[in-house]
Every structure is written in C-alpha cells, then in structure tokens.
Amino acid sequence: SLVAANVISRSGPYFLSSDETIIIDKGSKDGLKEGLVLLSGEGAVAGKIISVKDNFSECCFLDGPKCKFAVSVSGKNKTTGIAQGEMGLTVKMNFIPQTEEIKEGDTIVTSGMETNIPSALAIGKVVKVDKGSNELWQEAAVEPLADLDNLNIVSVLLSN
C-alpha cells in the first residue's frame, strides 16, 4: 500500500545528515520506517527514507550520495549493480560485472535484493556505459525517470 506525503522542506542537516535531503509530513505514526522507497507521481523511484520521527521523515533523493539502491537491468536479472547518486548531478550504476551486457537506453529497476523494496520499480534509463580499465566491473550513468527538481508530493511504498 502507499502513503501520500507532502514535501515540506528541502536541504538540511535536520538529523545526522549534511547532504541535501527533504522532509516529508509523514512519520512513524503513519507506518513509515527507515529504508522505505519514495515514488514520484508517475510511479518512478525518487528516493528513500533515511530517518523517521513521529510526524515527519527525512529522505534522500535518488541522485544524492546518501541514496543507494540494489538494481538490475529490466528483463536481465543477472545484470545487477548498485545505483548511487553523485552529488545531485547524476546516478551511477556501479559493480556491473564486465561479462554482463548493458547498453544505452536500457531501463534500470530495483532488483528486489533490499529489505522493504520490491523488484521492478523503475529507476531510470542508461545514458552512458563505461567499461573502464578495471577488469572486474563496468559502470553506467543513469538518468532518473522521476523529476526530482519538481517533487512536491511523493508516495511512500509500505512494506508488508
């Protein structure tokens, strides 16, 4: 089930963080807890909850360095990695084995390997692949599907 929440503040250090975060107007009294995923109005992943109080929660956006998601390429369960924001500028998918095929235009989704986050939630599209000189891993730049600059209302996906 989903809980709708208003974004009531941006940036901070409100709890323990020093990176840009948002505050939403729902908290533990509404069934929220750390690690739950935020969705945009279109249903794309926007971020996750990093700290919860009774009546409000602090959240990180997908493109921020505090946000990490276990992800995979849609339709390719073996092509997995970790998506992490890079200073609010982009999202990088790291730790993709060199043996796996990933290309521009691929859709990146949650892998289901994290507690409280189901598989197949849309993260973004691959815009660049870097095989690099590292012989074990490749990485990809991912453009988020959620419009993170204009979010005023989010939905929090409650886990069972």
Secondary structure, 3 states (H helix, E strand, C coil): CEEEEEEEEECCCCCCCCCCCEEECCCHHHCCCCCCEEECCCCCEEEEEEEECCCCEEEEECCCCCCEEEEEECCEEEEEEEEEEECCCEEEEEEEECCCCCCCCCEEEECCCECCECCCCEEEEEEEEECCCCCCEEEEEEEECCCHHHCCEEEEECCC
